[in-house]
Amino acid sequence: MDESNLLSALLGGSILLLLFIAVIAIVVAVLYIVGLWKLFKKAGKNGWEAIIPFYNNWVLIEISGLNWWYFFILISGTILTILGNFGISLPVIPLVSRVATLAVYFFIFYNLGKRMNKNPSTFGILGLFFSGIMTMVIGLSKDYQYDGSIEVSKNGPIGVANNSNSNNEPERYCLGCGQKLKPNTAFCENCGKKVE
Ligand SMILES: [Zn+2]
């Protein structure tokens, strides 16, 4: 084997390796989209919403029951990258964006864990480190079913779980003993007085 043959063999090998990496990357990307598609369907959304950039993040925030404005943290990294392509680089903000985005992923998967009747902290930590893999697994596996009626906090692990009904209802107290009353209750659970 002379030198030019060796060179072409190495070149051929490199091209094969690059092709292999490209195929793996495409397979992973497709699996992620399919996972997100299935997850959206489980949550009663349209599967195709998973393939629309930015909007798919909006839907992800929505089905996790978080405040809508977390969406802007989620897309902040992409926006900073776009700004960077235009030569605009900001101090500190990229770091803040990166840390905040990780926190939002923790919040998303914390709430999704609750709504899938799993341990929310475990879900949150796995989602923080492996959001792509977690999306695939909870989207594709039948072991994970979504229940949107499960109450979650709009701030993930921070704050109390609320559904939309109890948000609108003012707090009521028993006229007899002052005990705080549960919503839609007919009698005070402390003294038994009828709620008026
Ligand atoms: Zn009472």
Boltz pocket constraint, residues with backbone or C-beta under 6 A from the ligand:
constraints:
  - pocket:
      binder: B
      contacts: [[A, 174], [A, 175], [A, 176], [A, 177], [A, 178], [A, 179], [A, 188], [A, 189], [A, 190], [A, 191], [A, 192], [A, 193]]
      max_distance: 6.0
